[in-house]
Amino acid sequence: MTNGKDNSKLLHDLRSKCASLKSAAELYKDCSPAEKKEMLALMNAAAADITRLLAQLGQP
């Protein structure tokens, strides 16, 4: 696992990305088709970042 200081930063970043993804999902239904395409790209990027952060948290 990472050390405490690194862990704290990773958890902060993880919470931030999760909040961003949640907000985007809530806004998605009210978007135009063009905005939905852009929103999906942003949501996919956030999900990839979340996956990367989770992997870093699990590293020895």
C-alpha positions in Angstrom: 0.0 0.0 0.0 1.0 3.6 -0.4 2.1 5.6 2.7 -0.3 7.7 4.7 0.4 11.0 3.1 0.2 9.6 -0.4 -2.9 7.7 0.6 -4.6 10.9 1.9 -4.0 12.6 -1.4 -5.2 9.7 -3.4 -8.4 9.5 -1.4 -9.0 13.2 -1.8 -8.5 12.9 -5.6 -10.8 9.8 -5.6 -13.6 11.7 -3.7 -13.2 14.6 -6.1 -13.5 12.4 -9.2 -16.4 10.5 -7.8 -18.3 13.8 -7.0 -17.6 15.1 -10.5 -18.9 11.9 -12.1 -22.0 12.0 -10.0 -22.7 15.6 -10.9 -22.2 14.8 -14.6 -24.6 11.9 -14.4 -27.2 14.1 -12.8 -26.8 16.8 -15.5 -26.7 14.3 -18.4 -30.5 13.9 -18.8 -31.0 17.6 -19.4 -28.2 17.9 -22.1 -28.7 18.3 -25.8 -27.5 15.4 -28.0 -24.2 17.2 -28.7 -23.8 18.0 -25.0 -24.5 14.4 -24.1 -21.7 13.2 -26.4 -19.3 15.7 -24.7 -20.6 14.8 -21.3 -20.1 11.0 -21.9 -16.5 11.7 -22.9 -15.9 13.6 -19.7 -17.6 10.9 -17.7 -15.5 8.2 -19.3 -12.3 10.2 -18.5 -13.4 10.6 -14.9 -14.2 6.8 -14.7 -10.7 6.0 -16.1 -9.2 8.4 -13.5 -11.2 6.6 -10.7 -10.0 3.2 -11.9 -6.3 4.5 -12.0 -6.6 6.0 -8.4 -8.1 2.7 -7.1 -5.3 0.8 -8.6 -2.8 3.1 -7.0 -4.4 2.7 -3.6 -4.0 -1.0 -4.0 -0.4 -1.0 -4.8 2.1 -2.2 -2.2 
